[in-house]
Every structure is written in C-alpha cells, then in structure tokens.
Amino acid sequence: MQSFDIQLSKQQLTIEPQDNGTYRILEGEEKLGVIYPEPTGNQVIWNTQDELEFDYIQQIGELITEHNK
C-alpha cells in the first residue's frame, strides 16, 4: 500500500497504511503512533494504543477516510 500525506492544521503528516488495517502516523521522520478504525453501528471510531488524544486521532482518521474515497 502506498503512503500518502495529509495536512492537519499546520502539521504535514505522512500516513503509512499497513497490511493489518492499521495506519502509521509520521511527522517527518518521527513516528507519532498507529491508529485503526473500529466500526460502531453506522459510524467509524478511530482508536490507538499510543498516547494520542482522542480528538486528534479522530481528525486524522477523517482525513484518511476522505483520502480513501
């Protein structure tokens, strides 16, 4: 899968899709964390096991979803 860039506020983030359905989030060379979608009813909640704020990963997840359309 091909990595791609997204713009979140003033951050330029690189998204690296993984074979297991997760997404590695990088800012420059620094790995910020890994997020993954969890479908709940008619919406998708994004989650992580890293120390990232809930609202922050939801925003990133929405941009990933938009990119994948």
Residue pairs with C-beta under 8 A, 6 or more apart in sequence:
1 16
1 17
1 18
1 19
2 17
3 14
3 15
3 16
3 17
4 14
4 15
4 67
5 12
5 13
5 14
5 15
6 12
6 13
6 15
6 60
6 63
6 64
6 67
7 13
8 59
8 60
8 63
11 27
12 27
13 25
13 26
13 27
13 32
13 60
14 25
14 26
14 27
15 23
15 24
15 25
15 26
15 60
15 64
15 67
16 23
16 24
16 26
17 23
18 24
18 34
21 36
21 37
22 34
22 35
22 36
23 34
23 35
23 36
23 64
24 31
24 33
24 34
25 31
25 32
25 33
25 34
25 35
25 52
25 60
26 32
32 50
32 52
33 48
33 50
33 51
33 52
33 57
34 48
34 49
34 50
35 46
35 47
35 48
35 50
35 52
35 57
35 60
35 61
35 64
36 46
36 47
36 48
37 44
37 45
37 46
37 47
37 61
37 65
38 44
38 45
38 46
38 47
44 61
44 65
45 58
46 57
46 58
46 60
46 61
47 57
48 57
